[in-house]
Amino acid sequence: MAKILIVEDDETNQEFLRFVVENKGHTVRTASDGQAALASVALEKPDLILLDVMLPEIHGYEVCHRLKSDPSTATIKILFLSAKTFAADRRQARDVGGDDFLSKPADTIELMERVADLLAGKPGPGLLDA
């Protein structure tokens, strides 16, 4: 299965996402802020990152931009999970290189379908209307 990094500053949300993703057989690491996310990726590249936007230290858009701008990490799939719901938020996620976007609270079935699609190389629909 895949290696997935969950970047979420809310501990309850982080543990819930860990439970859902591990229940599908994936290996999970977590980070609570943008700086920790970048450090985690530097140690071991995940296949996919579930990335919150509003994070301490470095916000999610900047984390994504840095990862997608670096050839060694540019192919990591990034699925934004955010309480932000406006089209402008999805556009910003797309503009920094995000692969998909889901608003929180995300339906767990839809979340895992999006994860599976991204891991299979299919485009995420969350940015199509951005």
KAZIGI-V854021 format. One record per backbone hydrogen bond with DSSP energy under -1.0 kcal/mol. NH is the residue of the N-H (numbers start at 0). CO is the residue of the C=O. E is the energy in kcal/mol with one decimal. If there is no record, write none. Layout:
# KAZIGI-V854021
nh:NH co:CO e:E
nh:NH co:CO e:E
This chain:
# KAZIGI-V854021
nh:3 co:26 e:-3.1
nh:4 co:47 e:-2.3
nh:5 co:28 e:-2.7
nh:6 co:49 e:-3.2
nh:7 co:30 e:-2.0
nh:13 co:9 e:-2.8
nh:14 co:10 e:-2.5
nh:15 co:11 e:-2.2
nh:16 co:12 e:-2.8
nh:17 co:13 e:-2.4
nh:18 co:14 e:-2.4
nh:19 co:15 e:-2.4
nh:20 co:16 e:-2.7
nh:21 co:17 e:-2.9
nh:22 co:18 e:-2.0
nh:24 co:21 e:-2.2
nh:25 co:20 e:-1.5
nh:26 co:1 e:-2.5
nh:28 co:3 e:-2.1
nh:30 co:5 e:-2.3
nh:33 co:55 e:-1.9
nh:36 co:32 e:-1.9
nh:37 co:33 e:-2.2
nh:38 co:34 e:-2.2
nh:39 co:35 e:-2.4
nh:40 co:36 e:-2.3
nh:41 co:37 e:-1.8
nh:42 co:38 e:-1.4
nh:43 co:39 e:-2.2
nh:46 co:2 e:-2.8
nh:47 co:2 e:-1.5
nh:48 co:76 e:-2.5
nh:49 co:4 e:-2.7
nh:50 co:78 e:-2.4
nh:51 co:6 e:-2.2
nh:54 co:52 e:-1.3
nh:57 co:55 e:-2.1
nh:59 co:52 e:-2.9
nh:62 co:58 e:-2.0
nh:63 co:59 e:-2.6
nh:64 co:60 e:-2.5
nh:65 co:61 e:-2.6
nh:66 co:62 e:-2.3
nh:67 co:63 e:-3.0
nh:68 co:64 e:-1.6
nh:72 co:69 e:-2.0
nh:73 co:69 e:-1.5
nh:75 co:72 e:-1.7
nh:76 co:46 e:-1.7
nh:78 co:48 e:-2.9
nh:79 co:99 e:-2.7
nh:80 co:50 e:-2.3
nh:81 co:101 e:-2.1
nh:89 co:85 e:-1.5
nh:90 co:86 e:-2.6
nh:91 co:87 e:-2.2
nh:92 co:88 e:-2.1
nh:93 co:89 e:-2.4
nh:94 co:90 e:-3.0
nh:95 co:91 e:-1.6
nh:96 co:93 e:-1.5
nh:97 co:92 e:-2.8
nh:98 co:77 e:-2.5
nh:99 co:77 e:-1.3
nh:101 co:79 e:-2.7
nh:103 co:81 e:-2.7
nh:110 co:106 e:-2.8
nh:111 co:107 e:-2.3
nh:112 co:108 e:-1.9
nh:113 co:109 e:-2.5
nh:114 co:110 e:-2.4
nh:115 co:111 e:-2.3
nh:116 co:112 e:-2.5
nh:117 co:113 e:-2.7
nh:118 co:114 e:-2.5
nh:119 co:115 e:-1.5
nh:120 co:117 e:-1.4
nh:121 co:116 e:-2.9
nh:123 co:98 e:-1.0
nh:127 co:124 e:-1.2
nh:129 co:126 e:-1.1
